[in-house]
């Protein structure tokens, strides 16, 4: 195997393992945070907090406007270090501008339920601030990933922020006699701001904020990122966006039950998301080197592992979810298990076929990815609104799951249409694990012949 391929696979393994560890820590932290909030705040503030958690996801998506996947696509294929710094700087500058405009708008939707109450304005300002911070820091995390700086990329992920904020919020809940939503949000801003400052310091040698042709690069970055925005928006609306719908359509108590189930169900798709983040930069380097069959094999192996893990998690939810929810949140949350299982099932299709999105982005099929996602969104939105306002929590959960399945299958069909091969899960799990963790995979016959010829030439 060539040095490029071996290095790319080593980067993939390192990135994937670190991200899984960070995600496990972040998932536990998020779960613990929701427990503290549900048991501390009143119903209105609790429902608003879940809406703000969803806003942190969509806020960073809107604030980056597809720039994250774009910078991960561009930097690995650019050999000139100076140009890489300009690319990173243009994308970071664009994120700062976009998030400054979009964060207050997203925050308004998240805090809509507080309008008319005394804590609306401070909640709006704090939410807008933390959304802007999240957007810039996530952009820096994507830049680190594009450079192959795996540890820095993982350290600036939102999972690490979740792990950092939980003990501080728990301390506030213990010290303050009657903690409020404002106390929780102020804690979020402080922790997120500290993490952003650390990320900016780590990026000081990788990013050129200003440089020749900077305004042109900025415009180009935004144009390219906009095409990927529809994909990220669609993915957000499938689960996180339904939390906003639940807060708008259901009473606070019902909205809390749905929001808690949706927040936990989102963790099911973590492995697929982490796999995409881990695989895209090294796979882009392999693709640029012409090793396209190997990229498809790696993605298929990831899809196999993703599918098995997600199925096991869904089965665990079905078997033990009711008891776990009752212990964590109280007996009134026991009924959320049916919603949790339905919502989590959508992650099976995403885990199995979501890698095709990474492949389409790597090979430059951005327009095709965008059109497919936009088509799914057009179908999904009216169905979700109707399910929320005319149906109920279970109907909304079913529509959410169907939307995730439709998006994953549609992107897989798009990959099959435009590419020679489309990755998908295999039956051999052991082979898939070996493909990803082995230092050296078995070469194909043609490659073995090449190596043998090279060895013979060296001997002569």
QUIZIDA-V998012 format. One record per backbone hydrogen bond with DSSP energy under -0.5 kcal/mol. CO is the residue of the C=O (numbers start at 1). NH is the residue of the N-H. Records with the same first field share a line. If there is no record, write none. Layout:
CO = NH ; NH
This chain:
2 = 6
3 = 7
4 = 8
5 = 9
6 = 10
7 = 11
8 = 12
9 = 13
10 = 14
11 = 15
12 = 16
13 = 17
14 = 18
15 = 19
16 = 20
17 = 21
18 = 22
19 = 23
20 = 24
21 = 25
22 = 26
23 = 27
24 = 28
25 = 29
26 = 30
27 = 31
28 = 32
29 = 33
30 = 34
31 = 35
32 = 36
33 = 37
34 = 38
35 = 39
36 = 40
37 = 40 ; 41
42 = 46
43 = 47
44 = 48
45 = 49
46 = 50
47 = 51
48 = 52
49 = 53
50 = 54
51 = 55
52 = 56
53 = 57
54 = 57 ; 58
55 = 59
56 = 60
57 = 61
58 = 62
59 = 63
60 = 64
61 = 65 ; 66
64 = 67
66 = 70
67 = 71
68 = 72
69 = 73
70 = 74
71 = 75
72 = 76
74 = 77
75 = 78
77 = 79
79 = 81
80 = 84
81 = 85
82 = 86
83 = 87
84 = 88
85 = 89 ; 208
86 = 90
87 = 91
88 = 92
89 = 93
90 = 94
91 = 95
92 = 96
93 = 97
94 = 98
95 = 99
96 = 100
97 = 101
98 = 102
99 = 103
101 = 105
102 = 106
103 = 107
104 = 108
105 = 109
106 = 110
107 = 111
109 = 112
111 = 114
112 = 115
114 = 117
117 = 120
119 = 123
120 = 124
121 = 125
122 = 126
123 = 127
124 = 128
125 = 129
126 = 130
127 = 131
128 = 132
129 = 133
130 = 134
131 = 135
132 = 136
133 = 137
134 = 138
135 = 139
136 = 140
137 = 141
138 = 142
139 = 143
140 = 144
141 = 145
142 = 146
143 = 147
144 = 148 ; 149
145 = 148
148 = 150
149 = 153
150 = 154
151 = 155
152 = 156
154 = 157
157 = 161
158 = 162
159 = 163
160 = 164
161 = 165
162 = 166
163 = 167
164 = 168
165 = 169
166 = 170
167 = 171
168 = 172
169 = 173
170 = 174
171 = 175
172 = 176
176 = 179
180 = 184
181 = 185
182 = 186
183 = 187
184 = 188
185 = 189
186 = 190
187 = 191
188 = 192
189 = 193
190 = 194
191 = 195
192 = 196
193 = 197
194 = 198
195 = 199
196 = 200
197 = 201
198 = 202
199 = 203
201 = 204
203 = 206 ; 207
207 = 209
211 = 214
213 = 217
214 = 218
215 = 219
216 = 220
217 = 221
218 = 222
219 = 223
220 = 224
221 = 225
222 = 226
223 = 227
224 = 227 ; 228
225 = 228 ; 229
226 = 229 ; 230
228 = 232
229 = 233
230 = 234
231 = 235
232 = 236
233 = 237
234 = 238
235 = 239
236 = 239 ; 241
239 = 242 ; 243
240 = 243 ; 244
241 = 245
242 = 246
243 = 247
244 = 248
245 = 249
246 = 250
251 = 255
252 = 256
253 = 257
254 = 258
255 = 259
256 = 260
257 = 261
258 = 262
259 = 263
260 = 264
261 = 265
262 = 266
263 = 267
264 = 267
265 = 268 ; 269
266 = 269
267 = 270
268 = 271
269 = 273
270 = 274
271 = 275
272 = 276
273 = 277
274 = 278
275 = 279
276 = 280
277 = 281
278 = 282
279 = 283
280 = 284
281 = 285
282 = 286
283 = 287
284 = 288
285 = 289
286 = 291
287 = 290
290 = 292
291 = 295
292 = 296
293 = 297
294 = 298
295 = 299
296 = 300
297 = 301
298 = 302
299 = 303
300 = 304
301 = 305
302 = 306
303 = 307
304 = 308
305 = 309
306 = 310
307 = 311
308 = 312
309 = 313
310 = 314
311 = 315
312 = 316
313 = 317
314 = 318
315 = 319
316 = 320
317 = 321
320 = 324
321 = 325
322 = 326
323 = 327
324 = 328
325 = 329 ; 330
326 = 330
330 = 333
331 = 334
333 = 336
334 = 337
335 = 338
336 = 340
337 = 341
338 = 342
339 = 343
340 = 344
341 = 345
342 = 346
343 = 346
344 = 347
345 = 348 ; 349
346 = 350
347 = 351
348 = 352
349 = 353
350 = 354
353 = 356
354 = 357 ; 358
355 = 359
356 = 360
357 = 361
358 = 362
359 = 363
360 = 365
361 = 364
364 = 366
365 = 369
366 = 370
367 = 371
368 = 372
369 = 373
370 = 374
371 = 375
372 = 376
373 = 377
374 = 378
375 = 379
376 = 380
377 = 381
378 = 382
379 = 383
380 = 384
381 = 385
382 = 386
383 = 387
384 = 388
385 = 389
386 = 390 ; 391
387 = 391 ; 392
392 = 396
393 = 397
394 = 398
395 = 399
396 = 400
397 = 401
398 = 402
399 = 403
400 = 404
401 = 405
402 = 406
403 = 407
404 = 408
405 = 409
406 = 410
407 = 411
408 = 412
409 = 413
410 = 414
411 = 415
412 = 416
413 = 417
414 = 418
415 = 419
427 = 429
428 = 432
429 = 433
430 = 434
431 = 435
432 = 436
433 = 437
434 = 438
444 = 447 ; 448
445 = 449
446 = 450
447 = 451
448 = 452
449 = 453
450 = 454
451 = 455
452 = 456
453 = 457
454 = 458
455 = 459
456 = 460
